[in-house]
Amino acid sequence: MSPDLRHLSEADTREVPALKDEWRQRAAEAASAIEGTSATIDASGDAFDGVDEAPAPAKTEPSPSDTLPDAEASIYGGANEQLARAMLELARRAQEGWRALRFEQRLPCFDALRADLVRHRDDHLAQASGAAGRPTLECLALEYLPVLDALWALPDVVPPLLVERQVTSRMPVLSHSTVRLSPQPHGVVMLIAPARPVFGPVMSFVLDALATGNAAIVVVDEERLRALELIQRLFDRAKFPRGLVQLIAGGRSTMRNLIDAGPERVFFAGNADALKDIAVQTAQKGVNLVSALRGKNILALMDNADPALAAQAACWAAFSGGGYYGGTAERIIVHHGIYDEFRMRFFEAVRIMNSHHAQLARVHAEEEDLRLKEVLLDAMAHGARVSYPAGDHPGKFVHWRPAIVENVADRLRLSTEPLHAPAAAMYRTENVADETARLARICPAGVINVLGRPDAATQAAFERCGAPVVSFNDPQVRPLTWQGGNVCGGGLAYSQSGPSYMLALREVVESEPGSRAWWYPYADEKLRAFMLGMPGWYATERMERARGVIALALRPILRNALKEQ
């Protein structure tokens, strides 16, 4: 039941952007004044019950988690060393109880979250779109619906991953042993996603982590506060345990403090420059690091592709969300027969798109702007041509300008590193499949989109390019994979890890006492027995295996050396 808030004025509960710090202080004071509840006040002035918890016992000693502030302070305040340790301790305590639940016992929380997203879709989608700074339709297609898809698919995807498997060895030296493979959650997993669209990526990451029994901590840049507010309210409303999901906005110092606190696994989705610092720190602390730096995805246009439709597909795949999605087409390979017509239509489509999409805010940070300028200047210095179809100053409400680059050399930063920015490189070629394979070797591609009607041999050539996803006449704008990782399906938004990345496979070996030959003291006979019997167990040729078995059978002394004495 919601607490009685009639004594609070409208100014106490409504967020005013210009008075955000004052609102946070008033809301915290108002919430703390309510006795006997764990209510949280959201930005619209509504109140909802927090997670039901048993009364905490009296503490004789203060613990680091006693200093943990409320969700608002965690989101806004960054994390110093003490707060980082407190966040990790709270997450571990919440994860201990959460991992003890069976999946069907966790499912009601996910069902409540999905119901909330559907029931309040008008409010949530508007808030997510405004927080991300992109048109509502774009946010719906690329972030909101994929999150609902992921929630809907959890009961089918996750339970098979949690099943223990048992293997009985068939090798003579392991004849009495069994191996049990037990999937286990890592513990506390952390996502560092600076300068990114937030709602879809963060929601998908947290869903993957929680569904497999982990706790999740997410760090994004300071410009994504409103999106974090929305996400935190969603998980609070769904009654997930307190501390299981923690969101925070901060810079490099916050990331360093949280890594020093020691999460079990860190997923990093940023640029290569920041990755170097994170990799050094995680290596020093012994923390497992997974990089989400994707490859440079490819859109390949055959000579029989429709230039008009291809221009629309390229515009959408290359520049949706300001060019920040993993499914974007950073490299567009065009057959020379349609290159000129496609180029004209593509430039016009980009110009129209950028004049009609009124972006409400930036979709990337100033650090990314500076890096993009450096990459483009490097390309122009080596003969590349950079065009801005929408002009140098797109308009009052549009804060990014799409760039199209032609005549790109192979050994440039533009060719070898993902941009995470609104820019696409165009290539003219005689053989589209060969050029696709060549560029995929220079920099891997997570997704290869092919438009046109390739024959069987050409289609096989595209499939051999090594991309986890190869799409024919169905441009993929949703990201699907980690670079070099496994395909997770189109229902996941940018987390790309999939639930399988959130589990560690524990191997439990059980043997009868004395049944393993190398438990015995060292003896020359035992060594000779192993050497003689090895072809019979491991040889690839059937006759060679048969000869090895016969050779061991004819020597009872050596055969008995491998048996239990």
Solvent accessible surface area in square Angstrom, and as a share of the most:
residue,aa,sasa,rsa
1,M,208,0.93
2,S,62,0.40
3,P,19,0.12
4,D,80,0.42
5,L,32,0.16
6,R,209,0.76
7,H,127,0.57
8,L,32,0.16
9,S,62,0.40
10,E,107,0.48
11,A,57,0.44
12,D,34,0.17
13,T,15,0.09
14,R,128,0.47
15,E,21,0.09
16,V,66,0.38
17,P,99,0.62
18,A,93,0.72
19,L,93,0.47
20,K,43,0.18
21,D,98,0.51
22,E,65,0.29
23,W,6,0.02
24,R,51,0.19
25,Q,115,0.51
26,R,92,0.34
27,A,6,0.05
28,A,40,0.31
29,E,97,0.43
30,A,10,0.08
31,A,31,0.24
32,S,90,0.58
33,A,69,0.53
34,I,25,0.13
35,E,158,0.71
36,G,87,0.84
37,T,65,0.38
38,S,71,0.46
39,A,12,0.10
40,T,42,0.24
41,I,7,0.04
42,D,3,0.02
43,A,19,0.15
44,S,71,0.46
45,G,21,0.20
46,D,80,0.42
47,A,19,0.15
48,F,17,0.07
49,D,35,0.18
50,G,9,0.09
51,V,25,0.14
52,D,125,0.65
53,E,112,0.50
54,A,89,0.69
55,P,129,0.81
56,A,82,0.63
57,P,109,0.69
58,A,105,0.82
59,K,104,0.44
60,T,139,0.81
61,E,134,0.60
62,P,121,0.76
63,S,29,0.19
64,P,60,0.38
65,S,12,0.08
66,D,70,0.36
67,T,70,0.40
68,L,21,0.11
69,P,46,0.29
70,D,68,0.35
71,A,36,0.28
72,E,35,0.16
73,A,39,0.30
74,S,10,0.06
75,I,2,0.01
76,Y,35,0.13
77,G,62,0.60
78,G,13,0.13
79,A,7,0.06
80,N,93,0.48
81,E,110,0.49
82,Q,91,0.41
83,L,22,0.11
84,A,0,0.00
85,R,124,0.45
86,A,0,0.00
87,M,0,0.00
88,L,1,0.01
89,E,49,0.22
90,L,14,0.07
91,A,0,0.00
92,R,82,0.30
93,R,114,0.42
94,A,14,0.10
95,Q,10,0.05
96,E,114,0.51
97,G,45,0.43
98,W,5,0.02
99,R,90,0.33
100,A,82,0.63
101,L,63,0.31
102,R,142,0.52
103,F,19,0.08
104,E,99,0.45
105,Q,82,0.37
106,R,13,0.05
107,L,40,0.20
108,P,82,0.51
109,C,22,0.13
110,F,2,0.01
111,D,62,0.32
112,A,43,0.33
113,L,0,0.00
114,R,75,0.27
115,A,37,0.29
116,D,10,0.05
117,L,1,0.01
118,V,69,0.40
119,R,158,0.58
120,H,69,0.31
121,R,129,0.47
122,D,116,0.60
123,D,80,0.41
124,H,11,0.05
125,L,24,0.12
126,A,62,0.48
127,Q,62,0.27
128,A,1,0.01
129,S,4,0.02
130,G,30,0.29
131,A,15,0.12
132,A,9,0.07
133,G,0,0.00
134,R,2,0.01
135,P,31,0.19
136,T,68,0.40
137,L,132,0.66
138,E,6,0.03
139,C,0,0.00
140,L,53,0.26
141,A,32,0.25
142,L,3,0.01
143,E,0,0.00
144,Y,5,0.02
145,L,72,0.36
146,P,1,0.00
147,V,0,0.00
148,L,30,0.15
149,D,56,0.29
150,A,3,0.03
151,L,7,0.04
152,W,167,0.58
153,A,28,0.22
154,L,5,0.03
155,P,55,0.35
156,D,102,0.53
157,V,69,0.39
158,V,0,0.00
159,P,44,0.27
160,P,81,0.51
161,L,56,0.28
162,L,49,0.25
163,V,87,0.50
164,E,88,0.39
165,R,111,0.41
166,Q,124,0.55
167,V,78,0.45
168,T,87,0.51
169,S,23,0.15
170,R,232,0.85
171,M,67,0.30
172,P,72,0.45
173,V,9,0.05
174,L,44,0.22
175,S,61,0.39
176,H,106,0.47
177,S,3,0.02
178,T,36,0.21
179,V,34,0.20
180,R,73,0.27
181,L,36,0.18
182,S,3,0.02
183,P,15,0.09
184,Q,34,0.15
185,P,19,0.12
186,H,39,0.17
187,G,8,0.07
188,V,1,0.00
189,V,0,0.00
190,M,0,0.00
191,L,9,0.04
192,I,0,0.00
193,A,4,0.03
194,P,26,0.16
195,A,9,0.07
196,R,5,0.02
197,P,9,0.06
198,V,3,0.02
199,F,2,0.01
200,G,0,0.00
201,P,5,0.03
202,V,1,0.00
203,M,0,0.00
204,S,0,0.00
205,F,1,0.01
206,V,0,0.00
207,L,0,0.00
208,D,1,0.01
209,A,0,0.00
210,L,0,0.00
211,A,0,0.00
212,T,1,0.00
213,G,0,0.00
214,N,0,0.00
215,A,0,0.00
216,A,0,0.00
217,I,0,0.00
218,V,0,0.00
219,V,0,0.00
220,V,1,0.00
221,D,15,0.08
222,E,96,0.43
223,E,90,0.40
224,R,13,0.05
225,L,39,0.19
226,R,117,0.43
227,A,3,0.02
228,L,0,0.00
229,E,7,0.03
230,L,3,0.01
231,I,0,0.00
232,Q,19,0.09
233,R,29,0.10
234,L,0,0.00
235,F,3,0.01
236,D,27,0.14
237,R,73,0.27
238,A,2,0.02
239,K,81,0.34
240,F,6,0.02
241,P,42,0.27
242,R,122,0.45
243,G,8,0.08
244,L,0,0.00
245,V,10,0.06
246,Q,13,0.06
247,L,1,0.01
248,I,0,0.00
249,A,2,0.02
250,G,5,0.04
251,G,26,0.25
252,R,92,0.34
253,S,62,0.40
254,T,6,0.03
255,M,8,0.04
256,R,117,0.43
257,N,26,0.13
258,L,0,0.00
259,I,0,0.00
260,D,70,0.36
261,A,21,0.17
262,G,22,0.21
263,P,4,0.02
264,E,66,0.30
265,R,38,0.14
266,V,0,0.00
267,F,0,0.00
268,F,0,0.00
269,A,2,0.01
270,G,4,0.03
271,N,8,0.04
272,A,40,0.31
273,D,75,0.39
274,A,6,0.04
275,L,33,0.16
276,K,133,0.57
277,D,77,0.40
278,I,4,0.02
279,A,39,0.30
280,V,88,0.50
281,Q,22,0.10
282,T,3,0.02
283,A,80,0.62
284,Q,139,0.62
285,K,100,0.42
286,G,69,0.66
287,V,15,0.09
288,N,73,0.37
289,L,47,0.23
290,V,24,0.14
291,S,43,0.28
292,A,1,0.01
293,L,23,0.12
294,R,6,0.02
295,G,0,0.00
296,K,2,0.01
297,N,2,0.01
298,I,0,0.00
299,L,0,0.00
300,A,0,0.00
301,L,0,0.00
302,M,23,0.10
303,D,75,0.39
304,N,54,0.28
305,A,10,0.07
306,D,72,0.37
307,P,20,0.13
308,A,36,0.28
309,L,124,0.62
310,A,2,0.01
311,A,1,0.01
312,Q,113,0.50
313,A,19,0.14
314,A,0,0.00
315,C,8,0.05
316,W,88,0.31
317,A,0,0.00
318,A,3,0.02
319,F,1,0.00
320,S,2,0.01
321,G,0,0.00
322,G,0,0.00
323,G,1,0.01
324,Y,2,0.01
325,Y,4,0.02
326,G,4,0.04
327,G,0,0.00
328,T,2,0.01
329,A,0,0.00
330,E,5,0.02
331,R,2,0.01
332,I,0,0.00
333,I,0,0.00
334,V,0,0.00
335,H,30,0.13
336,H,75,0.33
337,G,55,0.53
338,I,20,0.10
339,Y,13,0.05
340,D,94,0.49
341,E,74,0.33
342,F,0,0.00
343,R,65,0.24
344,M,124,0.55
345,R,97,0.36
346,F,0,0.00
347,F,37,0.15
348,E,78,0.35
349,A,7,0.05
350,V,0,0.00
351,R,105,0.38
352,I,74,0.38
353,M,25,0.11
354,N,2,0.01
355,S,75,0.48
356,H,137,0.61
357,H,50,0.22
358,A,55,0.43
359,Q,2,0.01
360,L,116,0.58
361,A,41,0.32
362,R,99,0.36
363,V,2,0.01
364,H,9,0.04
365,A,15,0.12
366,E,129,0.58
367,E,98,0.44
368,E,13,0.06
369,D,30,0.15
370,L,109,0.54
371,R,17,0.06
372,L,25,0.12
373,K,117,0.50
374,E,79,0.35
375,V,0,0.00
376,L,8,0.04
377,L,111,0.55
378,D,41,0.21
379,A,0,0.00
380,M,87,0.39
381,A,83,0.65
382,H,114,0.51
383,G,44,0.43
384,A,10,0.08
385,R,133,0.49
386,V,25,0.14
387,S,21,0.14
388,Y,60,0.23
389,P,23,0.15
390,A,24,0.18
391,G,30,0.29
392,D,85,0.44
393,H,168,0.75
394,P,38,0.24
395,G,43,0.41
396,K,169,0.72
397,F,115,0.48
398,V,15,0.08
399,H,86,0.38
400,W,10,0.03
401,R,80,0.29
402,P,0,0.00
403,A,1,0.01
404,I,0,0.00
405,V,0,0.00
406,E,8,0.04
407,N,111,0.57
408,V,18,0.10
409,A,44,0.34
410,D,54,0.28
411,R,225,0.82
412,L,8,0.04
413,R,76,0.28
414,L,4,0.02
415,S,4,0.02
416,T,70,0.41
417,E,31,0.14
418,P,19,0.12
419,L,4,0.02
420,H,5,0.02
421,A,4,0.03
422,P,3,0.02
423,A,3,0.02
424,A,1,0.01
425,A,3,0.02
426,M,2,0.01
427,Y,20,0.08
428,R,125,0.46
429,T,19,0.11
430,E,126,0.56
431,N,77,0.40
432,V,5,0.03
433,A,7,0.06
434,D,88,0.45
435,E,25,0.11
436,T,0,0.00
437,A,25,0.19
438,R,77,0.28
439,L,3,0.01
440,A,12,0.09
441,R,183,0.67
442,I,55,0.28
443,C,6,0.04
444,P,64,0.40
445,A,7,0.06
446,G,7,0.07
447,V,2,0.01
448,I,0,0.00
449,N,2,0.01
450,V,1,0.00
451,L,18,0.09
452,G,6,0.06
453,R,169,0.62
454,P,26,0.16
455,D,92,0.48
456,A,87,0.67
457,A,76,0.59
458,T,30,0.18
459,Q,69,0.30
460,A,38,0.30
461,A,23,0.18
462,F,0,0.00
463,E,94,0.42
464,R,179,0.65
465,C,22,0.13
466,G,67,0.64
467,A,14,0.11
468,P,42,0.26
469,V,18,0.10
470,V,39,0.23
471,S,10,0.06
472,F,54,0.23
473,N,87,0.45
474,D,82,0.42
475,P,43,0.27
476,Q,42,0.18
477,V,18,0.11
478,R,63,0.23
479,P,2,0.01
480,L,10,0.05
481,T,5,0.03
482,W,8,0.03
483,Q,76,0.34
484,G,76,0.73
485,G,16,0.16
486,N,101,0.52
487,V,77,0.44
488,C,37,0.22
489,G,30,0.29
490,G,32,0.30
491,G,24,0.23
492,L,20,0.10
493,A,3,0.02
494,Y,12,0.05
495,S,8,0.05
496,Q,4,0.02
497,S,0,0.00
498,G,2,0.02
499,P,10,0.06
500,S,58,0.37
501,Y,46,0.18
502,M,0,0.00
503,L,25,0.13
504,A,44,0.34
505,L,99,0.49
506,R,127,0.46
507,E,112,0.50
508,V,40,0.23
509,V,70,0.40
510,E,90,0.40
511,S,37,0.24
512,E,104,0.47
513,P,105,0.66
514,G,23,0.22
515,S,17,0.11
516,R,44,0.16
517,A,0,0.00
518,W,123,0.43
519,W,137,0.48
520,Y,49,0.19
521,P,112,0.71
522,Y,173,0.66
523,A,36,0.28
524,D,92,0.48
525,E,79,0.35
526,K,22,0.09
527,L,84,0.42
528,R,140,0.51
529,A,0,0.00
530,F,41,0.17
531,M,120,0.53
532,L,50,0.25
533,G,1,0.01
534,M,88,0.39
535,P,48,0.30
536,G,11,0.10
537,W,32,0.11
538,Y,122,0.46
539,A,18,0.14
540,T,128,0.74
541,E,111,0.50
542,R,189,0.69
543,M,126,0.56
544,E,69,0.31
545,R,83,0.30
546,A,40,0.31
547,R,142,0.52
548,G,6,0.06
549,V,83,0.48
550,I,100,0.51
551,A,25,0.20
552,L,20,0.10
553,A,53,0.41
554,L,132,0.65
555,R,106,0.39
556,P,68,0.43
557,I,130,0.66
558,L,8,0.04
559,R,74,0.27
560,N,71,0.36
561,A,11,0.08
562,L,26,0.13
563,K,106,0.45
564,E,115,0.52
565,Q,151,0.67
